[in-house]
Amino acid sequence: MESYIQNYFEKQMRTLASIPADKVAEIIEKFKEALSSDRQIFVIGNGGSAANASHFITDLGKGSSDKTYRRFRCSSLNDNVSWMTALGNDYSYEDVFARQLINYGRPGDILFSMSVSGDSPNLVKALQTAKELGMYSISLVGGKVGALGRNSDLSVVVDDLHYGRVEDAHMGICHAVCYAFMENEALQKA
Protein backbone atom coordinates (compact mmCIF):
# COMPACT_ATOMS: atom_id res chain seq x y z
CA MET A 1 0.00 0.00 0.00
CA GLU A 2 2.84 2.40 0.79
CA SER A 3 4.27 2.00 -2.71
CA TYR A 4 0.82 2.71 -4.20
CA ILE A 5 0.54 5.88 -2.12
CA GLN A 6 4.07 6.99 -2.99
CA ASN A 7 3.39 6.35 -6.69
CA TYR A 8 0.09 8.24 -6.48
CA PHE A 9 1.75 11.31 -4.99
CA GLU A 10 4.62 11.17 -7.49
CA LYS A 11 2.04 11.28 -10.27
CA GLN A 12 0.25 14.12 -8.44
CA MET A 13 3.46 16.13 -8.35
CA ARG A 14 3.94 15.63 -12.11
CA THR A 15 0.34 16.77 -12.65
CA LEU A 16 0.91 19.89 -10.56
CA ALA A 17 4.14 20.57 -12.46
CA SER A 18 2.13 20.58 -15.72
CA ILE A 19 0.14 23.67 -14.66
CA PRO A 20 1.14 26.57 -16.93
CA ALA A 21 1.98 29.40 -14.51
CA ASP A 22 1.62 32.02 -17.25
CA LYS A 23 -2.01 31.02 -17.79
CA VAL A 24 -2.75 31.20 -14.06
CA ALA A 25 -1.19 34.68 -14.07
CA GLU A 26 -3.62 35.61 -16.87
CA ILE A 27 -6.54 34.48 -14.70
CA ILE A 28 -5.30 36.67 -11.87
CA GLU A 29 -5.05 39.62 -14.27
CA LYS A 30 -8.63 39.06 -15.53
CA PHE A 31 -9.88 38.87 -11.95
CA LYS A 32 -8.01 42.08 -11.13
CA GLU A 33 -9.81 43.74 -14.06
CA ALA A 34 -13.15 42.31 -12.90
CA LEU A 35 -12.55 43.66 -9.42
CA SER A 36 -11.69 47.16 -10.65
CA SER A 37 -14.67 47.20 -13.08
CA ASP A 38 -17.08 45.72 -10.50
CA ARG A 39 -17.82 42.79 -12.83
CA GLN A 40 -19.48 39.58 -11.69
CA ILE A 41 -17.63 36.23 -11.67
CA PHE A 42 -19.71 33.06 -12.08
CA VAL A 43 -18.15 29.66 -11.38
CA ILE A 44 -19.56 26.29 -12.49
CA GLY A 45 -18.68 22.60 -12.49
CA ASN A 46 -20.16 19.12 -12.04
CA GLY A 47 -19.44 16.54 -9.35
CA GLY A 48 -16.06 17.18 -7.72
CA SER A 49 -15.74 20.30 -9.84
CA ALA A 50 -19.04 21.57 -8.39
CA ALA A 51 -17.56 21.18 -4.91
CA ASN A 52 -14.43 22.99 -6.12
CA ALA A 53 -16.61 25.79 -7.53
CA SER A 54 -18.28 26.30 -4.14
CA HIS A 55 -14.93 26.17 -2.33
CA PHE A 56 -13.37 28.64 -4.78
CA ILE A 57 -16.20 31.15 -4.37
CA THR A 58 -15.94 30.88 -0.59
CA ASP A 59 -12.23 31.70 -0.72
CA LEU A 60 -12.63 34.48 -3.30
CA GLY A 61 -15.75 36.05 -1.81
CA LYS A 62 -14.53 35.95 1.77
CA GLY A 63 -10.77 35.46 2.03
CA SER A 64 -9.65 37.48 -1.00
CA SER A 65 -12.36 40.10 -0.53
CA ASP A 66 -11.27 40.65 3.08
CA LYS A 67 -7.92 41.89 1.74
CA THR A 68 -8.90 43.91 -1.34
CA TYR A 69 -10.11 47.51 -1.64
CA ARG A 70 -13.44 46.29 -3.01
CA ARG A 71 -15.23 42.99 -2.58
CA PHE A 72 -15.38 40.45 -5.38
CA ARG A 73 -18.87 40.01 -6.81
CA CYS A 74 -18.82 36.26 -7.30
CA SER A 75 -21.18 33.33 -7.23
CA SER A 76 -21.16 29.57 -7.73
CA LEU A 77 -24.12 28.67 -9.93
CA ASN A 78 -24.00 25.19 -8.37
CA ASP A 79 -25.28 26.37 -5.02
CA ASN A 80 -29.00 27.02 -5.57
CA VAL A 81 -30.28 23.44 -5.59
CA SER A 82 -33.96 24.31 -5.92
CA TRP A 83 -33.31 26.53 -8.96
CA MET A 84 -31.02 23.92 -10.56
CA THR A 85 -33.56 21.14 -10.10
CA ALA A 86 -36.40 23.32 -11.42
CA LEU A 87 -34.37 24.13 -14.54
CA GLY A 88 -33.29 20.52 -14.97
CA ASN A 89 -36.85 19.27 -14.55
CA ASP A 90 -38.65 21.89 -16.64
CA TYR A 91 -36.04 22.23 -19.42
CA SER A 92 -33.07 19.86 -19.28
CA TYR A 93 -29.93 19.26 -17.26
CA GLU A 94 -28.01 20.96 -20.06
CA ASP A 95 -29.82 24.21 -19.14
CA VAL A 96 -29.06 24.36 -15.40
CA PHE A 97 -26.25 26.92 -15.77
CA ALA A 98 -27.13 28.59 -19.08
CA ARG A 99 -30.57 29.66 -17.85
CA GLN A 100 -29.11 31.13 -14.66
CA LEU A 101 -26.66 33.12 -16.79
CA ILE A 102 -29.57 34.48 -18.83
CA ASN A 103 -30.87 36.06 -15.60
CA TYR A 104 -27.53 37.25 -14.22
CA GLY A 105 -24.85 37.52 -16.91
CA ARG A 106 -23.87 40.88 -18.39
CA PRO A 107 -21.28 41.90 -20.97
CA GLY A 108 -17.83 41.89 -19.42
CA ASP A 109 -18.75 39.47 -16.62
CA ILE A 110 -16.68 36.28 -16.31
CA LEU A 111 -17.79 32.65 -16.62
CA PHE A 112 -15.24 30.36 -14.94
CA SER A 113 -15.79 26.65 -15.70
CA MET A 114 -14.03 23.59 -14.29
CA SER A 115 -14.24 20.21 -16.02
CA VAL A 116 -11.80 17.32 -16.24
CA SER A 117 -13.22 16.17 -19.59
CA GLY A 118 -13.96 19.64 -20.94
CA ASP A 119 -17.05 18.24 -22.64
CA SER A 120 -19.84 18.35 -20.04
CA PRO A 121 -22.95 19.34 -22.05
CA ASN A 122 -24.28 21.74 -19.40
CA LEU A 123 -20.92 23.54 -19.16
CA VAL A 124 -20.58 23.75 -22.94
CA LYS A 125 -24.10 25.20 -23.21
CA ALA A 126 -23.29 27.72 -20.46
CA LEU A 127 -20.17 28.73 -22.40
CA GLN A 128 -22.25 29.29 -25.55
CA THR A 129 -24.74 31.38 -23.56
CA ALA A 130 -21.92 33.40 -21.98
CA LYS A 131 -20.51 34.18 -25.43
CA GLU A 132 -23.96 35.31 -26.61
CA LEU A 133 -24.16 37.60 -23.56
CA GLY A 134 -20.73 39.13 -24.24
CA MET A 135 -19.10 37.56 -21.20
CA TYR A 136 -15.43 36.55 -20.92
CA SER A 137 -14.86 32.79 -20.46
CA ILE A 138 -12.18 30.96 -18.51
CA SER A 139 -11.94 27.19 -18.25
CA LEU A 140 -9.84 24.76 -16.26
CA VAL A 141 -9.75 21.40 -18.03
CA GLY A 142 -7.84 18.12 -18.05
CA GLY A 143 -5.70 16.57 -20.75
CA LYS A 144 -8.62 15.79 -23.08
CA VAL A 145 -9.16 19.58 -23.39
CA GLY A 146 -12.69 19.17 -24.84
CA ALA A 147 -15.02 21.84 -26.18
CA LEU A 148 -14.51 24.04 -23.11
CA GLY A 149 -10.77 24.10 -23.55
CA ARG A 150 -10.99 24.76 -27.27
CA ASN A 151 -13.65 27.49 -27.12
CA SER A 152 -13.03 29.49 -23.94
CA ASP A 153 -11.29 32.85 -24.16
CA LEU A 154 -8.68 31.55 -21.69
CA SER A 155 -8.06 27.88 -20.95
CA VAL A 156 -5.73 26.22 -18.48
CA VAL A 157 -5.02 22.62 -19.42
CA VAL A 158 -3.81 20.31 -16.67
CA ASP A 159 -1.98 17.58 -18.57
CA ASP A 160 -3.48 14.48 -16.98
CA LEU A 161 -6.59 12.33 -17.49
CA HIS A 162 -7.00 11.12 -13.88
CA TYR A 163 -10.07 12.79 -12.39
CA GLY A 164 -8.76 13.02 -8.83
CA ARG A 165 -5.38 14.45 -9.80
CA VAL A 166 -6.88 16.96 -12.23
CA GLU A 167 -9.54 18.10 -9.73
CA ASP A 168 -6.82 18.53 -7.09
CA ALA A 169 -4.75 20.57 -9.56
CA HIS A 170 -7.79 22.71 -10.42
CA MET A 171 -8.32 23.46 -6.74
CA GLY A 172 -4.62 24.29 -6.46
CA ILE A 173 -5.06 26.82 -9.27
CA CYS A 174 -8.10 28.29 -7.50
CA HIS A 175 -6.13 28.62 -4.28
CA ALA A 176 -3.23 30.26 -6.15
CA VAL A 177 -5.66 32.82 -7.60
CA CYS A 178 -7.27 33.57 -4.22
CA TYR A 179 -4.00 33.75 -2.31
CA ALA A 180 -2.52 36.04 -4.95
CA PHE A 181 -5.08 38.61 -3.78
CA MET A 182 -4.64 37.72 -0.10
CA GLU A 183 -0.85 37.87 -0.08
CA ASN A 184 0.17 40.50 -2.67
CA GLU A 185 -0.31 44.11 -1.64
CA ALA A 186 -0.14 45.29 -5.24
CA LEU A 187 -3.38 43.37 -5.99
CA GLN A 188 -5.13 44.67 -2.90
CA LYS A 189 -5.15 48.33 -3.93
CA ALA A 190 -7.10 50.20 -6.62
C-alpha positions, 0 to 999 in steps of 0.5 A, spaced: 500 500 500 505 504 501 508 503 494 501 505 491 501 511 495 508 513 494 506 512 486 500 516 487 503 522 490 509 522 485 504 522 479 500 528 483 506 532 483 507 531 475 500 533 474 501 539 478 508 541 475 504 541 468 500 547 470 502 553 466 503 558 470 503 564 465 495 562 464 494 562 471 497 569 471 492 571 466 486 568 470 489 573 476 489 579 471 482 578 468 480 577 476 483 584 477 480 587 471 473 584 474 474 587 481 476 594 478 470 594 473 465 591 479 464 585 474 461 579 476 464 572 476 460 566 475 463 559 477 460 552 475 462 545 475 459 538 475 461 533 481 467 534 484 468 540 480 461 543 483 464 542 490 471 545 487 466 551 484 463 552 491 470 552 495 473 557 490 467 562 491 468 561 498 475 563 498 474 568 493 468 572 496 470 571 503 478 570 504 480 574 497 475 580 498 477 581 506 484 583 503 482 587 497 479 595 496 473 592 493 469 585 494 469 580 489 462 580 486 462 572 485 457 566 485 457 559 484 451 557 480 452 550 483 449 552 489 442 554 488 439 546 488 432 548 488 433 553 482 437 547 478 432 542 479 427 546 477 431 548 470 433 541 470 426 538 470 422 543 466 427 544 461 433 539 461 440 538 465 443 541 459 440 548 461 441 548 469 447 553 468 445 557 461 438 559 464 441 562 470 446 566 466 440 568 462 438 572 468 444 574 471 450 575 466 452 581 463 457 583 458 464 583 461 462 578 466 466 572 467 464 565 466 469 560 470 468 553 468 471 547 471 471 540 467 476 534 467 473 532 460 472 539 458 465 536 454 460 536 459 454 538 455 451 543 461 458 547 461 458 547 454 451 550 453 453 555 459 459 557 455 455 558 448 450 562 452 456 566 456 458 568 449 452 570 446 451 575 452 458 578 451 461 575 457 469 573 458 470 565 459 475 561 462 476 554 463 480 549 467 480 542 463 484 536 463 488 533 458 482 531 453 481 539 453 474 538 450 469 543 447 470 548 453 478 548 452 478 549 445 472 554 445 473 558 452 477 565 451 482 563 456 483 555 458 488 552 463 489 545 461 492 540 466 496 535 462 493 528 466 486 524 465 485 522 472 479 525 475 482 526 482 489 528 480 486 533 475 480 536 480 486 537 485 490 541 480 484 545 479 483 546 486 490 548 487 489 553 481 483 556 484 487 557 491 493 560 487 488 565 484 485 567 491 491 567 495 494 572 490 489 577 492 490 575 499 498 575 499 500 580 494 499 588 496 499 590 489 493 586 488 489 589 494 489 596 492 485 600 486 
